Amino acid sequence: MNKFTVGAIAVILLAFGGLVVWSSLNSDNKINYDNYNTKNVIVGDDNNGNIGDHVRGKEDSKVVVVEYADLQCPGCATMMPKISKLHEQYGDRVAFIFRNFPIDGHQNARAASAAVESAGLQGYFWPMLETMYDNRNDWINVFDTEKRTNIFAEYFEEVSKGKGDTAKFKSMLGDANIQKKIDFDKGLGKKRDHVEATPSIYVNGKNIDIAKGEDTVVENAINEALGEAGLEKGPKTGTEEKEDK
């Protein structure tokens, strides 16, 4: 093969590669994120693989907390139990939404998001999410795909107490709709809420600077939003618990 032929092939491959990249970006650009109100619960449609927001609390709550997070992120792992505690304290007065935002430099982050979304298809999103964070150190450096999948499958069996379909869970890890969901969540974060790091927390659309003290700043923002909505501030009372039932 002469130099001309090699050069010609290189040019063709480069052009093809550029076409592939362009096609991928063009596909993403077909989604008009301006059509979505990120302050509220987003339902499933073709753009997110028909997988809507995952919500704890009532979807029509007047106060909505949105978290964009990376499963591999240590700060997100620290935030998870704090958000869970706030959900327990505030009950259905506040809707808590989780959106995927896998960081490009975190090699297992996207696979982890897929595992949580796959569990979600069988109704185990939240317990799988918490388990993934609790055991984060056991999988973040596992780069053998089969071994990593088996670890995730063990977590799924644990959270589903053996009632879930593990074979289906594993088969859905590369599902196109799950990949759409992950891409969509990240697209929302980048193009609508200007997320630059994880975790990023929003309360009724207002970005909360957790660097000022994540133990209190999110709760303070929730109470402020409750007050603005004409609702009682602070954790729910015994009376509210009876009303919720």
Secondary structure, 3 states (H helix, E strand, C coil): CCHHHHHHHHHHHHHHHHHHHHHHHHHHHCCCHHHCCCCCCCCCCHHHCCCCCEEECCCCCCEEEEEEECCCCHHHHHHHHHHHHHHHHHHHHEEEEEEECCCCCCCCHHHHHHHHHHHHCCCCHHHHHHHHHHCHHHCCCCCCHHHHHHHHHHHHHHHCCCCCCHHHHHHCCCCHHHHHHHHHHHHHHHHCCCCCCCCEEEECCEEECHHHCCCCHHHHHHHHHHHHCCCCCCCCCHHHHHHHC
